[in-house]
């Protein structure tokens, strides 16, 4: 597992995993009991989901929660 340094930021891969699984943001929102707008904020990395919600998303997508997180190099 790659470690983070001060130039890395954690972004989620929810959108990519939804596309890979063929699940819409609307369907995920319904299964989570959240609004489409909130799930869209998660999927576009404008808002990071709370840890318990991240685990729920991982369970729905049938992936390890670590799959939903990836370090991304910050460009200056």
N, C-alpha and C positions, 0 to 999 in steps of 0.2 A: 504494500500500500504506500502510495506517495505521500510524503509529509508536506505540510504547508510551510511556506516561509512568509516574511513580511510583505512580499509583493504579490501574494496569492489572495484570492477572495473565494469564498465558497458560494457556488451557484448551484442551483438544482437542475436536474435533467428530467423534470416531470413532463414537459412538452414532448421531448424526444421519446420517452418511454410510452406515453399515451399513443403517439403515432405508431410506434413499433408494435403495440398491442392492438391497434385499431379501436381504441376507446376514445370517445369524444370528451371534451371538457365538460359538456352538459351532462353526460352520463356520470362522469366522476363527481361532479357537483351533487347530483342526485344521490349517489351512493354515500357521499360524505355528509349529506345534510347541510351543504353549504350552497351559497349562491353561485351562479355561473361567473359573476364578476369577481368573486373572491378566488375561485379556482383559476380564472384567467390571470389574476395578479400573481398567483403562485407559479403558473406555467410560464409566464413571461419574466420571472425573476424580479418583479417590482416589489413583491412582498415575499418573505420566506415563511413557509408554514411553521407553526409551532411543532416541536418534536413529536408530541402525540399524534398530530395530524399527519406528519410525515410518515410515521409508522402505519397509520391507517391507509395512506396512499400506497405504500409499499405492499401492504397486504392485498389491497384491491388489484394492484398490477401484478401481483405474484412475483415480486422481485425482492432482493435483499435491500434493506433501507440504504445501505452504502452505495448501491447502484444509482440512487437518486441524487447523490452528492458527488460533485467533482471539483477539484481545484482548478481554477481558471486564472491564467496569468493576466494581471492588470496591465494594460498598455497605457503609457504616459503620453 
